């Protein structure tokens, strides 16, 4: 019995080490450029098949990394939803989409790799759908989207989808650039992650309230 618990604990430790290594490598080099063998080696695993043994496919590994972060983001979003309590301010609902992720990245300290990992994943159409579906499916995110929906203009479906893509790209890649700059010790447009979140919400308010020019 004790031996079984020790093996289970060791297995969990190994998984965490692999997840750490994979997140960093994917963030720095991209998912497609990194093999499971490279992840195993970076995690200090003598067995080159350690990643497959513990996680399965590379897509499974990517999802495991995401699922390690989602609970923290979800809790923050639940707190914010409780704070705004059905607010009629568009900014509050956009903040519910932006701040939980930004706050989580800030809590990771420097260096961190989650923002850059997320940005790399977004460049792969298959992984983008996989991860987006995972992150959009949480109860707090669904409540945030429903609340935001009350403010959406009556636009064609294609325009709404385009603006949604713009929002996602803006948040993901601005966070990734800030994370990269902080690790390099470079100057950033905003002094803190909190200020960066304010800037992102400002930009999204402008994006969602900007007029749509009719096209032929």
Secondary structure, 3 states (H helix, E strand, C coil): CHHHHHHHHHHHHHHHHHHHHHHHHHHHHCCCCCCHHHHHHHCCCCCCCHHHHHHCCHHHHHHHHHHHHHHHHHHHHHHHHHHHCCCCCHHHHHHHHHHHHHHHHHHCCCCCCHHHHHHHHCCCHHHHHHHHHHHHCCHHHHHHHHHHHCCCCCCCHHHHHHHHHHHHHHHHHHHHHHHHHHHHCCCCCCCCHHHHHHHHHHHHHHHHHCCCCCCC
